[in-house]
Amino acid sequence: MNRLAEGSSLERHRNDLLAKHRLKEERAAEQRALQAERERLLNQLSELWDARFSVRQEVASRINDSLILEALTSVTRVRLI
């Protein structure tokens, strides 16, 4: 009878360990998926930052070009007067 109880206890322990192992594997798979999603989002963020920088640089160039043209026009007017 004692061996039967011991065998039953070992079987429960084995089943518990197998369940924990499956849970560990599921969590590891979830973590890999989340890591991949994080990398994708970081790449997307980097691309958006690059696009934002390009737009800001373009706006700054247009403003500078406009100011240069305005300054040249002002200098020309002063010389004509």
C-alpha positions as CSV (number, residue, x, y, z in Angstrom):
1,M,0.0,0.0,0.0
2,N,2.8,2.4,0.8
3,R,4.4,1.8,-2.6
4,L,1.1,2.6,-4.3
5,A,0.8,5.9,-2.4
6,E,4.5,6.7,-3.2
7,G,3.9,6.0,-6.9
8,S,0.8,8.1,-6.9
9,S,2.7,11.0,-5.2
10,L,5.5,10.7,-7.7
11,E,3.0,10.7,-10.6
12,R,1.4,13.9,-9.3
13,H,4.8,15.5,-8.9
14,R,5.7,14.4,-12.4
15,N,2.5,15.9,-13.8
16,D,3.0,19.1,-11.8
17,L,6.5,19.4,-13.3
18,L,5.3,18.8,-16.8
19,A,2.6,21.4,-16.4
20,K,5.2,23.9,-15.1
21,H,7.5,23.1,-18.0
22,R,4.6,23.7,-20.5
23,L,3.8,27.0,-18.8
24,K,7.5,28.0,-18.9
25,E,7.6,27.2,-22.7
26,E,4.4,29.2,-23.3
27,R,5.8,32.2,-21.4
28,A,9.1,32.0,-23.3
29,A,7.2,32.0,-26.6
30,E,5.1,35.0,-25.4
31,Q,8.3,36.8,-24.5
32,R,9.9,36.1,-27.9
33,A,6.8,37.4,-29.6
34,L,6.7,40.5,-27.4
35,Q,10.4,41.1,-28.0
36,A,9.8,40.8,-31.8
37,E,6.9,43.3,-31.5
38,R,9.1,45.7,-29.5
39,E,11.8,45.6,-32.1
40,R,9.3,46.2,-34.9
41,L,7.9,49.2,-32.9
42,L,11.3,50.6,-32.3
43,N,12.2,50.4,-36.0
44,Q,8.9,52.1,-36.8
45,L,9.6,54.8,-34.3
46,S,13.1,55.3,-35.7
47,E,11.6,55.7,-39.2
48,L,9.0,58.2,-37.9
49,W,11.8,60.2,-36.2
50,D,13.7,60.2,-39.4
51,A,10.7,61.4,-41.4
52,R,10.0,64.1,-38.8
53,F,13.6,65.3,-38.9
54,S,13.3,65.5,-42.8
55,V,10.2,67.5,-42.6
56,R,11.6,69.9,-40.0
57,Q,14.8,70.2,-42.1
58,E,12.8,71.0,-45.2
59,V,10.7,73.7,-43.3
60,A,13.9,75.2,-41.9
61,S,15.4,75.3,-45.4
62,R,12.3,77.0,-46.8
63,I,12.3,79.6,-44.0
64,N,16.0,80.3,-44.5
65,D,15.6,80.6,-48.3
66,S,12.7,83.0,-47.8
67,L,14.7,85.0,-45.3
68,I,17.8,85.1,-47.6
69,L,15.6,86.3,-50.5
70,E,14.0,88.9,-48.3
71,A,17.4,90.1,-47.0
72,L,18.7,90.4,-50.6
73,T,15.6,92.3,-51.6
74,S,16.0,94.7,-48.7
75,V,19.7,95.3,-49.6
76,T,18.7,95.9,-53.2
77,R,16.1,98.4,-52.1
78,V,18.5,100.3,-49.8
79,R,21.0,100.6,-52.7
80,L,18.4,101.9,-55.1
81,I,17.2,104.6,-52.7
